[in-house]
Amino acid sequence: MGFKTIEWRKDGIRLLDQRRLPHHLSYLLCRNASSVAAAISGMAVRGAPAIGVTAAMGIALGAKRIKSAEPALFFRGVERICEQMSRTRPTAVNLFWAVNRMRKILDQGGTLGIEEIKRRLEEEALRIYEEDIEVNRRIGKYGKALIRKGDGVLTHCNAGALATAGYGTALGILRAAQEDGKWFRVFADETRPLLQGARLTSWELLQEKIPVTVITDSMAAWLMKRGEISLVLVGADRIARNGDTANKIGTYNLAVLAKWHGVPFYVAAPTSTIDLNLASGFEIPIEERDVKEVTHFQGRPVSPKGAKALNPAFDVTPQLLIKAIITEKGILRKPFVRGLKRIKAG
Ligand code: MRU
Protein backbone atom coordinates (compact mmCIF):
# COMPACT_ATOMS: atom_id res chain seq x y z
CA MET A 1 0.00 0.00 0.00
CA GLY A 2 1.54 3.29 -1.08
CA PHE A 3 -0.11 5.53 1.53
CA LYS A 4 -0.68 5.76 5.26
CA THR A 5 -4.08 6.97 6.44
CA ILE A 6 -2.92 7.67 10.00
CA GLU A 7 0.60 7.97 11.34
CA TRP A 8 1.91 8.60 14.83
CA ARG A 9 4.96 10.86 14.62
CA LYS A 10 7.26 12.59 17.10
CA ASP A 11 5.76 15.99 16.25
CA GLY A 12 2.09 14.94 16.16
CA ILE A 13 -0.37 12.78 14.21
CA ARG A 14 -0.18 12.84 10.45
CA LEU A 15 -3.48 12.23 8.66
CA LEU A 16 -4.04 11.75 4.97
CA ASP A 17 -6.51 14.58 4.28
CA GLN A 18 -9.39 12.66 2.69
CA ARG A 19 -11.35 15.81 1.86
CA ARG A 20 -8.82 16.55 -0.87
CA LEU A 21 -8.75 13.13 -2.54
CA PRO A 22 -8.61 12.04 -5.33
CA HIS A 23 -7.00 15.15 -6.80
CA HIS A 24 -4.55 15.96 -4.01
CA LEU A 25 -2.60 13.48 -1.93
CA SER A 26 -1.85 15.78 0.98
CA TYR A 27 -1.35 15.34 4.69
CA LEU A 28 -2.47 17.19 7.76
CA LEU A 29 -0.22 17.32 10.82
CA CYS A 30 -2.23 17.58 14.03
CA ARG A 31 -0.02 18.87 16.82
CA ASN A 32 -2.60 18.84 19.62
CA ALA A 33 -5.80 17.11 20.71
CA SER A 34 -8.10 19.91 19.52
CA SER A 35 -6.83 19.72 15.97
CA VAL A 36 -7.27 15.93 16.06
CA ALA A 37 -10.89 16.35 17.20
CA ALA A 38 -11.47 18.93 14.44
CA ALA A 39 -9.99 16.56 11.84
CA ILE A 40 -12.43 13.83 12.91
CA SER A 41 -15.56 15.99 12.98
CA GLY A 42 -14.52 17.77 9.76
CA MET A 43 -13.93 14.37 8.13
CA ALA A 44 -10.29 14.83 7.11
CA VAL A 45 -10.19 11.32 8.58
CA ARG A 46 -13.31 9.15 8.45
CA GLY A 47 -14.52 5.56 8.58
CA ALA A 48 -15.38 3.85 11.86
CA PRO A 49 -12.09 2.08 12.69
CA ALA A 50 -9.97 5.04 11.50
CA ILE A 51 -11.96 7.38 13.73
CA GLY A 52 -11.31 5.11 16.73
CA VAL A 53 -7.59 4.82 16.07
CA THR A 54 -7.23 8.58 15.51
CA ALA A 55 -9.15 9.42 18.69
CA ALA A 56 -6.91 7.07 20.73
CA MET A 57 -3.82 8.74 19.28
CA GLY A 58 -5.40 12.15 19.93
CA ILE A 59 -5.77 11.27 23.60
CA ALA A 60 -2.16 10.05 23.83
CA LEU A 61 -0.97 13.21 22.07
CA GLY A 62 -3.11 15.49 24.25
CA ALA A 63 -1.80 13.78 27.41
CA LYS A 64 1.78 14.25 26.22
CA ARG A 65 1.17 17.97 25.81
CA ILE A 66 -0.14 18.46 29.39
CA LYS A 67 2.57 20.28 31.33
CA SER A 68 1.17 19.95 34.84
CA ALA A 69 3.06 17.75 37.31
CA GLU A 70 0.00 17.69 39.58
CA PRO A 71 -1.69 14.25 39.14
CA ALA A 72 -5.25 15.52 39.76
CA LEU A 73 -4.84 18.23 37.12
CA PHE A 74 -3.25 15.80 34.68
CA PHE A 75 -6.02 13.20 35.02
CA ARG A 76 -8.73 15.86 34.73
CA GLY A 77 -7.02 17.20 31.61
CA VAL A 78 -6.88 13.80 29.93
CA GLU A 79 -10.49 13.08 30.87
CA ARG A 80 -11.49 16.35 29.20
CA ILE A 81 -9.71 15.21 26.05
CA CYS A 82 -11.55 11.85 26.18
CA GLU A 83 -14.83 13.78 26.33
CA GLN A 84 -13.76 16.05 23.49
CA MET A 85 -13.00 13.04 21.27
CA SER A 86 -16.33 11.42 22.21
CA ARG A 87 -18.24 14.48 20.99
CA THR A 88 -16.76 14.41 17.46
CA ARG A 89 -19.07 11.90 15.74
CA PRO A 90 -21.89 9.93 17.38
CA THR A 91 -22.59 6.87 15.20
CA ALA A 92 -19.41 4.82 14.84
CA VAL A 93 -19.06 2.88 18.09
CA ASN A 94 -15.37 2.20 17.39
CA LEU A 95 -14.75 5.76 18.60
CA PHE A 96 -16.22 5.08 22.05
CA TRP A 97 -14.62 1.64 22.15
CA ALA A 98 -11.18 3.20 21.58
CA VAL A 99 -11.77 6.02 24.09
CA ASN A 100 -12.74 3.40 26.68
CA ARG A 101 -9.54 1.46 26.07
CA MET A 102 -7.59 4.65 26.72
CA ARG A 103 -9.63 5.33 29.88
CA LYS A 104 -8.66 1.87 31.17
CA ILE A 105 -5.02 2.97 31.04
CA LEU A 106 -5.92 6.02 33.12
CA ASP A 107 -7.68 3.71 35.58
CA GLN A 108 -4.34 2.01 36.23
CA GLY A 109 -3.96 4.96 38.49
CA GLY A 110 -1.86 7.60 40.08
CA THR A 111 0.74 5.36 41.67
CA LEU A 112 2.47 4.96 38.33
CA GLY A 113 3.42 8.58 37.91
CA ILE A 114 2.47 10.95 35.11
CA GLU A 115 5.35 10.13 32.76
CA GLU A 116 4.62 6.42 32.95
CA ILE A 117 0.90 7.00 32.25
CA LYS A 118 1.82 9.12 29.23
CA ARG A 119 4.07 6.34 27.97
CA ARG A 120 1.34 3.74 28.46
CA LEU A 121 -1.26 5.88 26.69
CA GLU A 122 1.03 6.17 23.67
CA GLU A 123 1.72 2.45 23.75
CA GLU A 124 -2.00 1.65 23.91
CA ALA A 125 -2.84 3.97 21.00
CA LEU A 126 -0.15 2.32 18.88
CA ARG A 127 -1.45 -1.10 19.91
CA ILE A 128 -4.97 -0.16 18.78
CA TYR A 129 -3.47 0.96 15.46
CA GLU A 130 -1.46 -2.24 14.91
CA GLU A 131 -4.32 -4.49 16.01
CA ASP A 132 -6.68 -2.84 13.55
CA ILE A 133 -4.46 -3.72 10.59
CA GLU A 134 -4.13 -7.31 11.81
CA VAL A 135 -7.89 -7.60 12.40
CA ASN A 136 -8.59 -6.36 8.87
CA ARG A 137 -6.24 -8.93 7.38
CA ARG A 138 -8.14 -11.63 9.23
CA ILE A 139 -11.48 -10.29 7.98
CA GLY A 140 -9.97 -10.50 4.50
CA LYS A 141 -8.88 -14.09 5.03
CA TYR A 142 -12.38 -15.19 6.06
CA GLY A 143 -14.27 -13.03 3.61
CA LYS A 144 -12.36 -13.82 0.44
CA ALA A 145 -14.12 -17.20 0.22
CA LEU A 146 -17.32 -15.32 -0.62
CA ILE A 147 -15.82 -13.82 -3.78
CA ARG A 148 -15.90 -16.02 -6.87
CA LYS A 149 -14.09 -15.58 -10.14
CA GLY A 150 -15.97 -13.17 -12.39
CA ASP A 151 -18.17 -11.71 -9.65
CA GLY A 152 -19.56 -8.19 -9.81
CA VAL A 153 -19.23 -6.74 -6.30
CA LEU A 154 -21.20 -3.64 -5.35
CA THR A 155 -19.90 -1.57 -2.45
CA HIS A 156 -21.08 1.64 -0.81
CA CYS A 157 -19.09 4.46 0.80
CA ASN A 158 -15.48 3.56 1.61
CA ALA A 159 -14.62 0.68 3.91
CA GLY A 160 -11.01 0.41 2.86
CA ALA A 161 -7.51 1.26 4.05
CA LEU A 162 -8.65 4.89 4.09
CA ALA A 163 -11.35 4.05 6.62
CA THR A 164 -9.09 2.01 8.91
CA ALA A 165 -5.48 1.90 10.12
CA GLY A 166 -4.78 -0.05 6.92
CA TYR A 167 -5.97 -2.81 4.56
CA GLY A 168 -9.68 -2.17 5.14
CA THR A 169 -12.70 -4.29 6.01
CA ALA A 170 -14.96 -4.68 2.95
CA LEU A 171 -12.14 -3.58 0.65
CA GLY A 172 -9.73 -5.74 2.65
CA ILE A 173 -11.76 -8.74 1.52
CA LEU A 174 -11.34 -7.59 -2.07
CA ARG A 175 -7.60 -7.11 -1.51
CA ALA A 176 -7.35 -10.65 -0.12
CA ALA A 177 -9.33 -12.08 -3.07
CA GLN A 178 -7.05 -10.26 -5.49
CA GLU A 179 -3.95 -11.54 -3.64
CA ASP A 180 -5.34 -15.04 -4.37
CA GLY A 181 -5.36 -14.19 -8.07
CA LYS A 182 -9.16 -14.02 -8.38
CA TRP A 183 -10.52 -11.77 -11.10
CA PHE A 184 -13.68 -9.82 -10.29
CA ARG A 185 -15.21 -6.39 -10.91
CA VAL A 186 -16.15 -3.78 -8.36
CA PHE A 187 -18.96 -1.27 -8.70
CA ALA A 188 -18.54 1.70 -6.36
CA ASP A 189 -21.67 3.65 -5.47
CA GLU A 190 -20.76 7.33 -5.66
CA THR A 191 -22.25 7.75 -2.14
CA ARG A 192 -23.92 11.14 -1.99
CA PRO A 193 -23.52 13.63 -0.49
CA LEU A 194 -19.78 13.44 0.27
CA LEU A 195 -18.87 11.00 -2.51
CA GLN A 196 -16.75 8.58 -0.51
CA GLY A 197 -17.35 5.99 -3.24
CA ALA A 198 -16.66 8.16 -6.27
CA ARG A 199 -13.66 9.88 -4.69
CA LEU A 200 -12.13 7.45 -2.21
CA THR A 201 -13.08 3.85 -2.99
CA SER A 202 -12.32 4.27 -6.68
CA TRP A 203 -8.97 5.93 -5.86
CA GLU A 204 -8.01 3.25 -3.36
CA LEU A 205 -8.94 0.35 -5.63
CA LEU A 206 -7.05 1.84 -8.55
CA GLN A 207 -3.92 2.01 -6.37
CA GLU A 208 -4.30 -1.78 -6.04
CA LYS A 209 -5.08 -2.27 -9.74
CA ILE A 210 -8.53 -3.65 -8.90
CA PRO A 211 -10.92 -2.75 -11.73
CA VAL A 212 -13.59 -0.35 -10.49
CA THR A 213 -16.66 1.20 -12.09
CA VAL A 214 -18.24 4.20 -10.40
CA ILE A 215 -22.04 4.39 -10.54
CA THR A 216 -24.49 6.92 -9.15
CA ASP A 217 -26.44 5.70 -6.13
CA SER A 218 -29.60 5.56 -8.21
CA MET A 219 -28.19 3.00 -10.68
CA ALA A 220 -27.93 0.05 -8.29
CA ALA A 221 -31.41 -1.40 -8.91
CA TRP A 222 -30.97 -1.38 -12.65
CA LEU A 223 -27.58 -3.08 -12.48
CA MET A 224 -29.03 -5.77 -10.24
CA LYS A 225 -31.92 -6.22 -12.66
CA ARG A 226 -29.41 -6.69 -15.49
CA GLY A 227 -27.63 -9.39 -13.47
CA GLU A 228 -24.38 -7.47 -13.13
CA ILE A 229 -24.20 -7.59 -9.34
CA SER A 230 -23.30 -10.93 -7.73
CA LEU A 231 -23.11 -9.62 -4.19
CA VAL A 232 -23.20 -6.45 -2.11
CA LEU A 233 -20.36 -5.95 0.38
CA VAL A 234 -20.29 -3.01 2.80
CA GLY A 235 -18.65 -1.93 6.05
CA ALA A 236 -20.39 -0.89 9.27
CA ASP A 237 -20.35 1.88 11.84
CA ARG A 238 -22.28 0.08 14.56
CA ILE A 239 -23.87 -3.35 14.82
CA ALA A 240 -26.57 -3.80 17.46
CA ARG A 241 -27.03 -7.01 19.49
CA ASN A 242 -29.58 -8.42 17.02
CA GLY A 243 -27.41 -7.71 13.96
CA ASP A 244 -29.11 -4.50 12.77
CA THR A 245 -26.31 -2.51 11.16
CA ALA A 246 -25.69 1.23 10.83
CA ASN A 247 -23.62 2.25 7.85
CA LYS A 248 -23.41 5.16 5.42
CA ILE A 249 -26.76 6.57 4.31
CA GLY A 250 -27.94 4.62 1.27
CA THR A 251 -26.79 1.23 2.56
CA TYR A 252 -30.34 0.31 3.58
CA ASN A 253 -31.56 1.08 0.04
CA LEU A 254 -29.04 -1.42 -1.32
CA ALA A 255 -30.09 -4.10 1.15
CA VAL A 256 -33.74 -3.76 0.15
CA LEU A 257 -32.83 -3.89 -3.54
CA ALA A 258 -30.57 -6.87 -2.98
CA LYS A 259 -33.38 -8.78 -1.27
CA TRP A 260 -35.79 -8.08 -4.14
CA HIS A 261 -33.26 -9.23 -6.74
CA GLY A 262 -32.00 -12.26 -4.78
CA VAL A 263 -28.48 -10.81 -4.41
CA PRO A 264 -26.62 -11.68 -1.16
CA PHE A 265 -25.90 -8.70 1.09
CA TYR A 266 -22.81 -8.93 3.33
CA VAL A 267 -21.44 -6.71 6.10
CA ALA A 268 -17.72 -6.76 6.97
CA ALA A 269 -16.68 -5.34 10.33
CA PRO A 270 -14.29 -5.86 13.24
CA THR A 271 -15.70 -6.93 16.61
CA SER A 272 -14.97 -3.38 17.85
CA THR A 273 -17.97 -2.29 15.73
CA ILE A 274 -20.37 -4.56 17.67
CA ASP A 275 -22.36 -2.81 20.38
CA LEU A 276 -23.99 -5.37 22.65
CA ASN A 277 -25.46 -2.57 24.77
CA LEU A 278 -28.04 -1.85 22.08
CA ALA A 279 -30.80 -4.39 21.57
CA SER A 280 -31.63 -3.26 18.03
CA GLY A 281 -30.85 -0.67 15.40
CA PHE A 282 -33.59 1.64 16.69
CA GLU A 283 -31.24 2.64 19.50
CA ILE A 284 -28.28 3.59 17.29
CA PRO A 285 -27.69 7.36 17.32
CA ILE A 286 -27.68 8.68 13.77
CA GLU A 287 -25.46 11.65 13.02
CA GLU A 288 -27.17 14.63 11.38
CA ARG A 289 -24.72 16.74 9.40
CA ASP A 290 -24.90 20.22 7.94
CA VAL A 291 -27.59 20.33 5.22
CA LYS A 292 -25.19 22.37 3.08
CA GLU A 293 -23.53 19.06 2.23
CA VAL A 294 -26.78 18.30 0.35
CA THR A 295 -27.82 21.71 -1.01
CA HIS A 296 -24.30 22.64 -2.13
CA PHE A 297 -21.73 20.93 -4.30
CA GLN A 298 -18.07 21.94 -3.93
CA GLY A 299 -19.15 25.15 -2.23
CA ARG A 300 -21.72 26.12 -4.86
CA PRO A 301 -25.48 25.89 -4.29
CA VAL A 302 -27.35 23.30 -6.34
CA SER A 303 -30.74 23.95 -4.73
CA PRO A 304 -32.66 27.21 -4.76
CA LYS A 305 -32.43 29.42 -1.69
CA GLY A 306 -35.23 28.53 0.71
CA ALA A 307 -35.34 24.82 -0.19
CA LYS A 308 -35.15 22.69 2.92
CA ALA A 309 -32.89 19.64 3.06
CA LEU A 310 -32.13 16.65 5.27
CA ASN A 311 -28.74 15.12 5.93
CA PRO A 312 -28.71 12.00 8.11
CA ALA A 313 -25.20 10.60 7.59
CA PHE A 314 -26.13 6.95 8.28
CA ASP A 315 -29.04 4.55 8.07
CA VAL A 316 -29.76 1.21 9.68
CA THR A 317 -30.11 -2.01 7.71
CA PRO A 318 -32.38 -4.50 9.51
CA GLN A 319 -30.64 -7.79 10.23
CA LEU A 320 -33.29 -9.65 8.22
CA LEU A 321 -31.76 -8.26 5.05
CA ILE A 322 -28.18 -9.27 5.92
CA LYS A 323 -26.97 -12.65 4.73
CA ALA A 324 -23.79 -12.76 6.85
CA ILE A 325 -21.47 -10.60 8.93
CA ILE A 326 -17.76 -11.12 8.32
CA THR A 327 -15.55 -10.44 11.34
CA GLU A 328 -11.95 -11.18 12.28
CA LYS A 329 -13.25 -14.16 14.25
CA GLY A 330 -15.17 -15.75 11.42
CA ILE A 331 -18.31 -15.41 9.34
CA LEU A 332 -21.53 -15.08 11.32
CA ARG A 333 -24.85 -16.26 9.97
CA LYS A 334 -28.31 -16.02 11.50
CA PRO A 335 -29.41 -15.91 14.21
CA PHE A 336 -26.84 -13.14 14.71
CA VAL A 337 -27.73 -12.52 18.33
CA ARG A 338 -26.00 -15.72 19.50
CA GLY A 339 -22.92 -15.37 17.30
CA LEU A 340 -22.39 -11.70 18.08
CA LYS A 341 -22.48 -12.38 21.83
CA ARG A 342 -20.10 -15.32 21.49
CA ILE A 343 -17.46 -13.53 19.43
CA LYS A 344 -17.64 -10.38 21.51
CA ALA A 345 -17.03 -12.44 24.66
CA GLY A 346 -14.18 -14.58 23.32
O1 MRU B 1 -19.17 9.26 7.22
P1 MRU B 1 -18.05 8.26 7.02
O2 MRU B 1 -17.31 8.45 5.75
O3 MRU B 1 -17.15 8.18 8.23
O4 MRU B 1 -18.81 6.86 6.90
C1 MRU B 1 -18.04 5.69 6.77
C2 MRU B 1 -18.84 4.47 6.56
O5 MRU B 1 -20.05 4.48 6.59
C3 MRU B 1 -18.07 3.18 6.41
O6 MRU B 1 -18.75 2.29 5.59
C4 MRU B 1 -17.91 2.53 7.80
O7 MRU B 1 -17.38 3.45 8.70
C5 MRU B 1 -17.06 1.33 7.76
S1 MRU B 1 -15.36 1.71 7.50
C6 MRU B 1 -14.45 0.30 7.58
Boltz pocket constraint, residues with backbone or C-beta under 6 A from the ligand:
constraints:
  - pocket:
      binder: B
      contacts: [[A, 45], [A, 46], [A, 47], [A, 48], [A, 49], [A, 92], [A, 156], [A, 157], [A, 158], [A, 159], [A, 160], [A, 163], [A, 164], [A, 168], [A, 169], [A, 170], [A, 196], [A, 234], [A, 235], [A, 236], [A, 237], [A, 247], [A, 248], [A, 249], [A, 268], [A, 313]]
      max_distance: 6.0
